[in-house]
């Protein structure tokens, strides 16, 4: 993709056997929000709006096995 000033253009592609769909995003950044339209090939276009999200780190305890292998 490209970023020029507050203008953003991104390209992505969804692919499955026998089918390929382009996703072409065009938008503008203002006040921490990226908004614009997405071109969905045969499904035409749709508006989108994206905001930054902060996730809490996932802190699940885990153990590392020790000792001899169980397989022989």
Secondary structure, 3 states (H helix, E strand, C coil): CEEECCEEEEEEEEEECCEEEEEEEEEEEECCEEEEEEECHHHCEEEEEEECCCCCCCCCCCCCCCCCCCCC
